[in-house]
Structures are given as C-alpha cells and as structure tokens.
C-alpha cells in the first residue's frame, strides 16, 4: 500500500472489486491492480497527469467513460493489504500524508506498457513450460494407467492359465488313474490266465475222477440190468410153465440176491457219485468265494496304492499351487510398490510444480518490481542531475550577475534574499532526493538479493526435477523389467500347458487304443466289461471336455511353434510305445482266444455229464421202483413157500397187475416199464 500527495490532484477510491479515479482533495491510498502492477509515490498536476492516466486506462480497458468517474476492474487485492481495507463496501479511508513518506514526481514514462508486455511474455513462457510439464505428467499418468491395465490383464491371463493348468492336471491325474486301472486289469487277466491253467488241470483231474465214477455207475447199472433181464427171463419162464419147482425157486432167490447185491453196489456208487458232485459244488462255491475275496483284496490293495499315489500327487499339486501363489504375491507386492512409488512421484511432482509455479510467479513479480525500481531510480538520478545542472546554471548566472548586481545591490537586495531562500529550498530538496535515492538503492540491493535467492531456488527446483525425472526413468526401467519377468513367467506357464496338453492327448490315444483292444473281451469278462463301460463314459466326458478345449487350443496354437520339436519326439515315442503295446495286446489276445476256445468246450462236457447224470437218476428211480415190485413178489413167494402151499400156476397179485398197467402177468408189466429204459451199452458207446 502506497500514499499519494497531490496539488489539485485526483483521489483514487478503492472499492471491493474496482478502482475509481475522480477529482478530489489532497491525498488517497492505492492498491495494486492488473493494470498497475507496482504503485509509486506520485506528485502531478490535475490537468496533465489525470488526462494521461485516463488515456492509459482507456487504452488498457478499451472502454470510454467520463473523466470524473473512472473505474478500473481488477482481480483482487494483494495479500499484503491490511484486513481492514477490504471491509468497507464503498471507499477507503483518506488519510493525510505522513512526513516520513517521500514525495516523487510521476512522469508519462511511468505509464508505458513495455514492462507489462515483457512481464506478460515471461508469464506466457512460464505458462507454456507449466503446460508442457503438465502434459508430460499426463502422458506419464496415461502410461502408468496403461501399464496397470496391462499388469491386470497379465494377472488375469495368469489366473486363467493357472485354472487351465489345474483342470489339465486333474484330467491328467484321472487319465493316469484310468491307465493304472487298465494296467492292473491286464495284470489281473494275466494272473487269471495262469489261474485258469491251474484250474483247467484241476478240472481235468476232477473230470477224470467223475468219468471213472460214472463208468463204475454205468457198469453197476449194466450189471443190475443184466440181473433184471435174467430175473425177467426166469419170471417169463415161470409164467409160461405156470409151475414152480424148488430149483426155480432157488434160481429166483439167487437172482434176487444178485439183483439186490448189484442194486446195493449201484446205490453205493450212486451215493459216492452224489457225494463227489456235492463236494465238487462245495469246492466250486468255496473257490468262487475265494476268488471274490481275492479280487476284493486286490481291489482294496489297488485302492490303497491309488489313494497313496493320489495323496502324493495332491501334495505335489499343493506345493506347485503354493509356489504359484508365492510368485503371484511377490508380483502383487512389486506392483503395489511400483504403484506407491508412482503415486508418491505424482504427488511430489505436483507439489514441486506448485512450488515452481509460485516461485516463478513471485520471481516475475519481483523482476517487474526491480525493473520499476531501477527505472524510478534512474528517473530520480536524472531529476537530481537536472536539479544540479539548474543549480550550476543558477550559480553561474549568479556569478555573472554579481557584477551587474553589485551596481544594483541595494536595489536587488531583497530580490537576492529571495533567491537565497529559494536556493536553500532547492538544497533541502536536493538532500531529500539524495536520501530517497540512497533508500531506493538499498531497496534495489535487497530486491537483487531476493532475486538471486529466487534464481537459486529455481536452480534447486530444476535439479529436483532432473532427479525426479531420473527416478521416473528408473521406475520405468523397473516396470519394464517386471513386465519382461511376467512375460517370461507367462511363456513358461504356456509351455507347461502345452506339454500337459500333449501328454493328455497321448494318454487319450492310449486310452482309445486300450479300449479298442479290450472290446472283444467285454462279452466274456464281466468285470472288464464294467470297467470298459466306465472308460467309455469317461472318454465321452473327455471328448466333450476336449470339444470345449478345442477353442482354447486354437487360441494357443499360435504359441506352439517353440514346442514343435518336443511334440515330434513325443509322437515318435508314443508311436514306439503304441507298436509295443499293440504287439503285447495281440499276443495277449491270441492267448485269451486259445484259452477261451479251451474253456468253451467245458460247458458242453458239463452239459453231457449232467444229462447223463439225469438219465442215471431216472434209471435209478426206475430200478428202485422195479426193486420194490420184485421184493413184493419175492416176499409173496417166500410166504407161500413157508406155508407149504404150492400152487399149480403162478398168479401176480392184483395190486401188481394194476401197477403194471392192467396186464395180469408180471413180465408184461416189467416189459411195459422197460420200454423207456436207458441202455447202458448205448451210453457207453456214446461216451467212447
């Protein structure tokens, strides 16, 4: 705030948002405005200065208005203004000038716009620099955002690849499990093959034993049949002769005893045969139970081994997952530190830019003040020089006029006294001007020191900006290294995925080959049929999953150039393994076919033996019925012999005749029953 003193001067009334100039009494107070960057102590006349100020403001504002009411809009007061000066709504308080304030003369050169133009040019340059810095900061922010987006995309891609790896690992574990199951099945079939060979030998021995017993039973049956035929002949003879002698009765009793003996032997052989059959059935049941128990134990052992293997695989997968999680956490921590560094850098840059902007604005303002002070100092020096020249001229004029004045000293004494008084006043004014110039020079030195300090601060800020730019480049390099590392990790994960997909395809081909090799055995082996059905269902599921993976494989096929050589080697190894497995499967198939051909004959033999046993049982039942009839006849004959009652003719009891189908003779009845009898000779011929 500066004070102004006038002789017939204009009063500057400062309102809250404007500066008014109007004719007024002696003094006023004035603040800074956009049109008056620095105000000085003024001393001018109304007729010259007011008009110049009027034209200056008119040229700046571009609006014509009356001289008596001049308004200057400006943005606001300086922060150095007192608080009380902002409160009055109409005008400021007019105070008389103090004796301590110095008086100066305002010239028309003070109203020039060259300094303002240079200050505006500097401000424009600083604004352009600040805009360029802000654009650079915006570019860095956009790059950081792009890098963050790329990092997020990379993280998302890694997570997707991780999920795919987990799925492929799960599928690989399932395929390995299925392959182990198939290998166990092959081993079990081989063991069953060996077991069937032993079983075949055992069955052959049992078959021989059964055949020997059947031969004995047939022989006993044939002997019993012969005795029955002999008894039938004797009974026929007795029927034809109708008389029985003692020799006939003896032969009949002897034949009866022989028949009973043969029947008892036949019953014993039949009983032993039944015991053997029962033992055979018990053995078969026990063997079946033992086989089931063995298969269950094998399955239990396989399940335990599979469980242990799956636990090991699960532990390995858990370790891999933990390692991947640790890597992801490290990458997250690195990304977090990079983001924090970028944020701190941005805040530091904004703070430094704000400080730089404030310092540059203060520097420009101080430069303008220094220039104005220098200009005012030069003006004061010029005024002092002019006054000194006037004083010299007056002295010279006084010296020149001394001689003339000596002649008229008396007349001009009063005039000389007046001139001396005027000279004293001029000396006083000159001393005041010297004091003001000294004070202006001291203020100039202070402003220069402040300017040097501002320049030094500006250099420090530029050094800090350079250091921050170096830090930005370091952070960008670190980010690039992190991106390269993440890219390498992603490439390694993609390679692992391709390897696992190749292994999965190889396992799939192996499963299909095993499925094709086990297809002919599905009708013969129930357990293998169930497992193959399960494999079919799993293969269908895998085919559906493979159809889903085909789209993903098409996407990742572009990255498969690096692992082409590995895939070719794997294909060659798979072909070699496939040929070996095909050879082994063909050999096993031939062996199984030979075994099945041998085993297919056993059911026919068993059916024949069962049919023969059924026939023997039927014959045995017929023999038992005949034996009952014969015992009845023999008991009747014996009762008649003991009674001493001899009949001229032999008659069959009515009951026996009725059983014989209404025929009165026994031979007819027995012959009627023997019409459907099994011939042992024919059976023996069929057997041989």
Secondary structure, DSSP 4 states (H G I P E B T S, - for coil): -EEEE-SS-EEEEE-SSEEEEEE-SSEEEE---SS-SS-------HHHHHHHHHHHHHHHH-----TTSEEEE-S---TTS-GGGGT-SS-PPP-PPPTTS------GGGG-SHHHHHHHHHHHHHHHHHHHHHHHHHHHHHHHHHHHHHHHHHHHHHHHHHHHHHHHHHHHHHHHHHHHHHHHHHHHHHHHHHHHHHHHHHHHHHHHHHHHHHHHHHHHHHHHHHHHHHHHHHHHHHHHH----HHHHHHHHHHHHHHHHHHHHHHHHHHHHHHHHHHHHHHHHHHHHHHHHHHHHHHHHHHHHHHHHHHHHHHHHHHHHHHHHHHHHHHHHHHHHHHHHHHHHHHHHHHHHHHHHHHHHHHHHHHHHHHHHHHHHHHHHHHHHHHHHHHHHHHHHHHHHHHHHHHTTTTTHHHHHHHHHHHHHHHHHHHHHHHHHHHHHHHHHHHHHHHHHHHHHHHHHHHHHHHHHHHHHHHHHHHHHHHHHHHHHHHHHHHHHHHHHHHHHHHHHHHHHHHHHHGGGTTT-HHHHHHHHHHHHHHHHHHHHHHHHHHHHHHHGGGGGTTHHHHHHHHHHHHHHHHHHHHHHHHHHHHHHHHHHHHHHHHHHHHHHHHHHHHHHHHHHHHHHHHHHHHHHHHHHHHHHHTT---SS----HHHHHHTTS-SSHHHHHHHHGGGPPPHHHHHHHH-
